[in-house]
Amino acid sequence: MKLKTSVTLSEDILKVIKRASHKGESRSETIERLLRESLAARARRLADERDLQIINRHADRLNAEAEDVLDYQADL
């Protein structure tokens, strides 16, 4: 379901939106597509940041485990 809303944008933003639009795409469609892309990219970035925090929280234990495994390898 789509809802109608009113948004006031600066002229320079409208120019960028016009350049970013695909052929046959309305301004509303362009704004919605760009907003969806931006929100998806933000969600990916936040997920990556959370993953990195988890990795960093466990880094010392994981590194110690890796060193222990490497100690079992024979010299070539």
The first five atom37 places (N, CA, C, CB, O) and aatype in JSON, in Angstrom:
{
  "aatype": [12, 11, 10, 11, 16, 15, 19, 16, 10, 15, 6, 3, 9, 10, 11, 19, 9, 11, 1, 0, 15, 8, 11, 7, 6, 15, 1, 15, 6, 16, 9, 6, 1, 10, 10, 1, 6, 15, 10, 0, 0, 1, 0, 1, 1, 10, 0, 3, 6, 1, 3, 10, 5, 9, 9, 2, 1, 8, 0, 3, 1, 10, 2, 0, 6, 0, 6, 3, 19, 10, 3, 18, 5, 0, 3, 10],
  "atom_mask": [
    [1, 1, 1, 1, 1],
    [1, 1, 1, 1, 1],
    [1, 1, 1, 1, 1],
    [1, 1, 1, 1, 1],
    [1, 1, 1, 1, 1],
    [1, 1, 1, 1, 1],
    [1, 1, 1, 1, 1],
    [1, 1, 1, 1, 1],
    [1, 1, 1, 1, 1],
    [1, 1, 1, 1, 1],
    [1, 1, 1, 1, 1],
    [1, 1, 1, 1, 1],
    [1, 1, 1, 1, 1],
    [1, 1, 1, 1, 1],
    [1, 1, 1, 1, 1],
    [1, 1, 1, 1, 1],
    [1, 1, 1, 1, 1],
    [1, 1, 1, 1, 1],
    [1, 1, 1, 1, 1],
    [1, 1, 1, 1, 1],
    [1, 1, 1, 1, 1],
    [1, 1, 1, 1, 1],
    [1, 1, 1, 1, 1],
    [1, 1, 1, 0, 1],
    [1, 1, 1, 1, 1],
    [1, 1, 1, 1, 1],
    [1, 1, 1, 1, 1],
    [1, 1, 1, 1, 1],
    [1, 1, 1, 1, 1],
    [1, 1, 1, 1, 1],
    [1, 1, 1, 1, 1],
    [1, 1, 1, 1, 1],
    [1, 1, 1, 1, 1],
    [1, 1, 1, 1, 1],
    [1, 1, 1, 1, 1],
    [1, 1, 1, 1, 1],
    [1, 1, 1, 1, 1],
    [1, 1, 1, 1, 1],
    [1, 1, 1, 1, 1],
    [1, 1, 1, 1, 1],
    [1, 1, 1, 1, 1],
    [1, 1, 1, 1, 1],
    [1, 1, 1, 1, 1],
    [1, 1, 1, 1, 1],
    [1, 1, 1, 1, 1],
    [1, 1, 1, 1, 1],
    [1, 1, 1, 1, 1],
    [1, 1, 1, 1, 1],
    [1, 1, 1, 1, 1],
    [1, 1, 1, 1, 1],
    [1, 1, 1, 1, 1],
    [1, 1, 1, 1, 1],
    [1, 1, 1, 1, 1],
    [1, 1, 1, 1, 1],
    [1, 1, 1, 1, 1],
    [1, 1, 1, 1, 1],
    [1, 1, 1, 1, 1],
    [1, 1, 1, 1, 1],
    [1, 1, 1, 1, 1],
    [1, 1, 1, 1, 1],
    [1, 1, 1, 1, 1],
    [1, 1, 1, 1, 1],
    [1, 1, 1, 1, 1],
    [1, 1, 1, 1, 1],
    [1, 1, 1, 1, 1],
    [1, 1, 1, 1, 1],
    [1, 1, 1, 1, 1],
    [1, 1, 1, 1, 1],
    [1, 1, 1, 1, 1],
    [1, 1, 1, 1, 1],
    [1, 1, 1, 1, 1],
    [1, 1, 1, 1, 1],
    [1, 1, 1, 1, 1],
    [1, 1, 1, 1, 1],
    [1, 1, 1, 1, 1],
    [1, 1, 1, 1, 1]
  ],
  "atom_positions": [
    [[0.85, -1.17, 0.0], [0.0, 0.0, 0.0], [0.9, 1.24, 0.0], [-0.96, -0.01, 1.23], [1.88, 1.31, 0.73]],
    [[0.56, 2.18, -0.78], [1.31, 3.42, -0.86], [0.5, 4.53, -0.19], [1.63, 3.79, -2.34], [-0.72, 4.59, -0.31]],
    [[1.21, 5.39, 0.5], [0.6, 6.55, 1.15], [1.18, 7.81, 0.55], [0.82, 6.51, 2.69], [2.37, 7.87, 0.25]],
    [[0.35, 8.79, 0.39], [0.8, 10.06, -0.16], [1.35, 10.91, 0.97], [-0.35, 10.8, -0.9], [0.76, 11.01, 2.05]],
    [[2.51, 11.54, 0.7], [3.12, 12.42, 1.69], [3.73, 13.61, 0.96], [4.2, 11.68, 2.53], [3.95, 13.58, -0.25]],
    [[3.99, 14.64, 1.72], [4.58, 15.84, 1.13], [5.95, 16.05, 1.76], [3.67, 17.09, 1.35], [6.11, 16.02, 2.98]],
    [[6.95, 16.24, 0.9], [8.32, 16.46, 1.36], [8.87, 17.67, 0.62], [9.21, 15.19, 1.13], [8.69, 17.81, -0.59]],
    [[9.53, 18.54, 1.36], [10.15, 19.7, 0.74], [11.64, 19.43, 0.59], [9.9, 21.0, 1.58], [12.33, 19.14, 1.57]],
    [[12.13, 19.52, -0.64], [13.53, 19.24, -0.93], [14.18, 20.45, -1.58], [13.66, 18.0, -1.84], [13.53, 21.23, -2.27]],
    [[15.46, 20.59, -1.35], [16.19, 21.71, -1.95], [16.35, 21.46, -3.45], [17.57, 21.9, -1.28], [16.26, 20.33, -3.92]],
    [[16.58, 22.53, -4.18], [16.71, 22.46, -5.63], [17.87, 21.57, -6.05], [16.87, 23.85, -6.21], [17.76, 20.83, -7.03]],
    [[18.99, 21.65, -5.32], [20.15, 20.84, -5.7], [19.86, 19.35, -5.52], [21.37, 21.24, -4.88], [20.33, 18.53, -6.31]],
    [[19.11, 18.98, -4.5], [18.73, 17.57, -4.31], [17.81, 17.12, -5.44], [18.05, 17.37, -2.94], [17.94, 16.0, -5.93]],
    [[16.89, 17.96, -5.84], [15.98, 17.6, -6.94], [16.74, 17.39, -8.25], [14.91, 18.69, -7.13], [16.38, 16.53, -9.05]],
    [[17.79, 18.16, -8.46], [18.62, 17.98, -9.66], [19.32, 16.62, -9.62], [19.66, 19.11, -9.78], [19.4, 15.92, -10.63]],
    [[19.83, 16.26, -8.45], [20.5, 14.96, -8.3], [19.49, 13.83, -8.51], [21.16, 14.84, -6.89], [19.81, 12.84, -9.16]],
    [[18.29, 13.99, -7.97], [17.25, 12.97, -8.14], [16.9, 12.82, -9.62], [15.99, 13.34, -7.32], [16.72, 11.71, -10.11]],
    [[16.81, 13.93, -10.31], [16.5, 13.88, -11.74], [17.58, 13.13, -12.51], [16.33, 15.3, -12.31], [17.27, 12.32, -13.39]],
    [[18.85, 13.39, -12.18], [19.96, 12.7, -12.85], [19.99, 11.21, -12.5], [21.3, 13.35, -12.48], [20.44, 10.38, -13.29]],
    [[19.52, 10.87, -11.3], [19.56, 9.48, -10.84], [18.38, 8.64, -11.32], [19.61, 9.45, -9.34], [18.36, 7.43, -11.15]],
    [[17.4, 9.3, -11.91], [16.2, 8.56, -12.31], [16.46, 7.68, -13.54], [15.05, 9.53, -12.61], [17.25, 8.02, -14.42]],
    [[15.78, 6.56, -13.55], [15.84, 5.66, -14.7], [14.82, 6.12, -15.73], [15.58, 4.18, -14.28], [13.87, 6.83, -15.41]],
    [[15.04, 5.72, -16.96], [14.13, 6.11, -18.04], [12.71, 5.66, -17.71], [14.6, 5.5, -19.4], [12.48, 4.5, -17.37]],
    [[11.76, 6.58, -17.81], [10.36, 6.28, -17.58], [9.97, 6.24, -16.1], [0.0, 0.0, 0.0], [8.82, 5.95, -15.77]],
    [[10.91, 6.52, -15.22], [10.65, 6.46, -13.79], [10.18, 7.84, -13.31], [11.91, 6.0, -13.0], [10.79, 8.86, -13.65]],
    [[9.12, 7.86, -12.53], [8.64, 9.13, -11.99], [9.55, 9.6, -10.87], [7.18, 9.0, -11.48], [10.37, 8.84, -10.35]],
    [[9.41, 10.85, -10.5], [10.21, 11.39, -9.4], [9.93, 10.6, -8.12], [9.91, 12.89, -9.19], [10.86, 10.27, -7.38]],
    [[8.67, 10.3, -7.86], [8.32, 9.53, -6.66], [8.96, 8.15, -6.68], [6.79, 9.39, -6.54], [9.48, 7.68, -5.67]],
    [[8.94, 7.5, -7.83], [9.55, 6.18, -7.96], [11.06, 6.26, -7.74], [9.25, 5.57, -9.35], [11.66, 5.39, -7.1]],
    [[11.67, 7.31, -8.28], [13.11, 7.49, -8.11], [13.45, 7.71, -6.64], [13.61, 8.68, -8.95], [14.38, 7.08, -6.12]],
    [[12.72, 8.58, -5.99], [12.98, 8.85, -4.57], [12.79, 7.59, -3.74], [12.05, 9.97, -4.05], [13.6, 7.29, -2.87]],
    [[11.73, 6.83, -4.02], [11.48, 5.6, -3.27], [12.61, 4.58, -3.51], [10.12, 4.98, -3.68], [13.07, 3.95, -2.56]],
    [[13.05, 4.43, -4.76], [14.13, 3.49, -5.08], [15.42, 3.9, -4.38], [14.35, 3.42, -6.6], [16.08, 3.07, -3.76]],
    [[15.77, 5.18, -4.46], [16.99, 5.66, -3.83], [16.94, 5.52, -2.32], [17.24, 7.11, -4.21], [17.94, 5.18, -1.68]],
    [[15.79, 5.77, -1.75], [15.63, 5.62, -0.3], [15.75, 4.16, 0.11], [14.27, 6.19, 0.15], [16.41, 3.84, 1.1]],
    [[15.12, 3.26, -0.66], [15.24, 1.82, -0.37], [16.7, 1.37, -0.47], [14.37, 0.99, -1.34], [17.17, 0.62, 0.38]],
    [[17.41, 1.82, -1.5], [18.82, 1.45, -1.68], [19.65, 1.96, -0.51], [19.37, 2.01, -3.02], [20.51, 1.25, 0.01]],
    [[19.4, 3.19, -0.11], [20.14, 3.79, 0.99], [19.87, 3.06, 2.3], [19.78, 5.27, 1.13], [20.79, 2.79, 3.07]],
    [[18.61, 2.73, 2.56], [18.26, 2.02, 3.79], [18.84, 0.61, 3.81], [16.74, 1.97, 3.96], [19.27, 0.13, 4.85]],
    [[18.85, -0.05, 2.65], [19.44, -1.39, 2.57], [20.95, -1.32, 2.82], [19.15, -2.03, 1.19], [21.5, -2.17, 3.52]],
    [[21.61, -0.33, 2.25], [23.05, -0.17, 2.46], [23.35, 0.13, 3.92], [23.61, 0.96, 1.56], [24.33, -0.36, 4.47]],
    [[22.51, 0.94, 4.54], [22.69, 1.25, 5.96], [22.52, 0.0, 6.82], [21.69, 2.34, 6.41], [23.28, -0.23, 7.75]],
    [[21.51, -0.8, 6.5], [21.28, -2.04, 7.25], [22.47, -2.99, 7.11], [19.99, -2.72, 6.76], [22.88, -3.62, 8.09]],
    [[23.02, -3.09, 5.89], [24.21, -3.94, 5.68], [25.4, -3.42, 6.48], [24.56, -4.0, 4.18], [26.13, -4.2, 7.1]],
    [[25.59, -2.1, 6.47], [26.71, -1.49, 7.19], [26.57, -1.74, 8.7], [26.78, 0.03, 6.9], [27.55, -2.06, 9.37]],
    [[25.36, -1.59, 9.24], [25.14, -1.83, 10.66], [25.37, -3.3, 11.01], [23.73, -1.4, 11.06], [25.94, -3.6, 12.06]],
    [[24.92, -4.2, 10.15], [25.14, -5.63, 10.38], [26.63, -5.95, 10.36], [24.39, -6.48, 9.32], [27.11, -6.72, 11.19]],
    [[27.36, -5.36, 9.42], [28.81, -5.57, 9.36], [29.49, -5.05, 10.62], [29.39, -4.87, 8.12], [30.41, -5.69, 11.14]],
    [[29.05, -3.89, 11.11], [29.62, -3.33, 12.34], [29.35, -4.24, 13.53], [29.06, -1.93, 12.6], [30.23, -4.45, 14.36]],
    [[28.13, -4.79, 13.62], [27.8, -5.72, 14.71], [28.66, -6.97, 14.62], [26.31, -6.09, 14.68], [29.17, -7.45, 15.63]],
    [[28.81, -7.51, 13.4], [29.64, -8.7, 13.22], [31.08, -8.43, 13.63], [29.6, -9.16, 11.75], [31.7, -9.27, 14.29]],
    [[31.61, -7.28, 13.26], [32.98, -6.93, 13.61], [33.14, -6.81, 15.13], [33.4, -5.62, 12.93], [34.15, -7.24, 15.68]],
    [[32.15, -6.24, 15.79], [32.2, -6.15, 17.25], [32.23, -7.54, 17.88], [30.99, -5.36, 17.78], [32.96, -7.77, 18.84]],
    [[31.45, -8.46, 17.35], [31.43, -9.84, 17.86], [32.79, -10.49, 17.65], [30.32, -10.67, 17.17], [33.33, -11.12, 18.56]],
    [[33.34, -10.34, 16.45], [34.65, -10.92, 16.15], [35.71, -10.33, 17.08], [35.04, -10.66, 14.67], [36.53, -11.07, 17.64]],
    [[35.7, -9.02, 17.25], [36.7, -8.38, 18.11], [36.55, -8.81, 19.57], [36.58, -6.86, 18.0], [37.55, -8.94, 20.28]],
    [[35.32, -9.03, 20.0], [35.09, -9.46, 21.37], [35.69, -10.84, 21.64], [33.59, -9.49, 21.67], [36.11, -11.14, 22.76]],
    [[35.74, -11.67, 20.6], [36.22, -13.05, 20.74], [37.61, -13.25, 20.11], [35.24, -14.0, 20.11], [38.08, -14.39, 20.03]],
    [[38.25, -12.17, 19.68], [39.5, -12.28, 18.92], [40.61, -12.97, 19.7], [39.97, -10.91, 18.51], [41.29, -13.84, 19.16]],
    [[40.79, -12.6, 20.95], [41.89, -13.2, 21.73], [41.72, -14.71, 21.85], [41.96, -12.57, 23.13], [42.68, -15.46, 21.67]],
    [[40.51, -15.16, 22.15], [40.26, -16.59, 22.28], [40.44, -17.3, 20.94], [38.85, -16.84, 22.82], [41.03, -18.38, 20.88]],
    [[39.93, -16.7, 19.86], [40.05, -17.32, 18.54], [41.51, -17.37, 18.09], [39.21, -16.54, 17.51], [41.94, -18.35, 17.48]],
    [[42.28, -16.32, 18.38], [43.7, -16.31, 18.01], [44.48, -17.35, 18.8], [44.3, -14.93, 18.23], [45.35, -18.03, 18.25]],
    [[44.17, -17.48, 20.08], [44.85, -18.49, 20.9], [44.52, -19.89, 20.4], [44.43, -18.34, 22.39], [45.38, -20.77, 20.37]],
    [[43.28, -20.09, 20.0], [42.87, -21.39, 19.46], [43.61, -21.68, 18.16], [41.34, -21.43, 19.22], [44.05, -22.81, 17.94]],
    [[43.76, -20.69, 17.31], [44.47, -20.87, 16.04], [45.95, -21.17, 16.29], [44.33, -19.61, 15.15], [46.54, -22.02, 15.62]],
    [[46.55, -20.49, 17.25], [47.96, -20.75, 17.58], [48.13, -22.18, 18.11], [48.47, -19.74, 18.64], [49.11, -22.85, 17.79]],
    [[47.18, -22.64, 18.91], [47.23, -23.99, 19.43], [47.18, -25.01, 18.3], [46.08, -24.23, 20.42], [47.93, -25.99, 18.32]],
    [[46.32, -24.79, 17.33], [46.21, -25.7, 16.18], [47.51, -25.7, 15.39], [45.03, -25.31, 15.28], [47.98, -26.75, 14.96]],
    [[48.08, -24.51, 15.2], [49.33, -24.42, 14.43], [50.5, -25.1, 15.12], [49.67, -22.96, 14.17], [51.42, -25.56, 14.45]],
    [[50.48, -25.17, 16.44], [51.53, -25.86, 17.19], [51.57, -27.36, 16.88], [51.34, -25.65, 18.69], [52.61, -28.0, 17.05]],
    [[50.45, -27.91, 16.45], [50.38, -29.33, 16.14], [50.93, -29.67, 14.76], [48.96, -29.81, 16.25], [51.15, -30.84, 14.45]],
    [[51.15, -28.64, 13.93], [51.64, -28.9, 12.58], [53.12, -29.26, 12.61], [51.4, -27.69, 11.67], [53.9, -28.71, 13.4]],
    [[53.48, -30.16, 11.75], [54.88, -30.56, 11.66], [55.66, -29.58, 10.79], [55.01, -31.97, 11.1], [55.1, -28.98, 9.87]],
    [[56.92, -29.42, 11.09], [57.78, -28.54, 10.28], [58.04, -29.23, 8.96], [59.14, -28.21, 11.01], [58.25, -30.44, 8.91]],
    [[58.03, -28.48, 7.9], [58.27, -29.04, 6.56], [59.68, -28.89, 6.14], [57.39, -28.39, 5.54], [60.04, -29.31, 5.04]]
  ]
}
